[in-house]
């Protein structure tokens, strides 16, 4: 995704993982860095992912998903992506509809 285009629309892009911060840093480094902050949903493991309905209890991981949350904290758009990530145009279109 092109985070700069999303940020131009006033969106704040964050990543969330049930991994610890050191594991996230190693993951990001393996890709040459991450263009957005990664948040650790590590302890209690998966608490945030559960609240958003994307925690996979069987595997102990969060499902890959994208959310648009408004300034009041209300989820306005949500998509699951079992493989890969969405095109920037899809998320931009969703932002435009709000």
C-alpha positions, 0 to 999 in steps of 0.5 A: 500500500502507498501510505503517503497517499493514505496519509494525504487523505488524513489517514493514520496507518498503523500495523498491529501484531500479537508478536513482541516488539523485538520480534516486530523489529526483526520482522520489519528489518527483514523487509528493509524497514516498515513504512508505518508504526507497528503496535504490539498486541503481545500482553495480554496476547491478542487482546486488541485483535479479539476486540476487533474480531480478528484473533485466530484462537486456534493458531494464536495469531491475528488475521490479516485485516485492514480497518478504517476507524474514525476519530471517534473510534468507530470502525467504519470499514473492515476487510480481511486479507488472508493473502497479501494486502489490499491495493491502495486504491481500494482503501482510498475508495473506502476513505472517499465514501466516508 
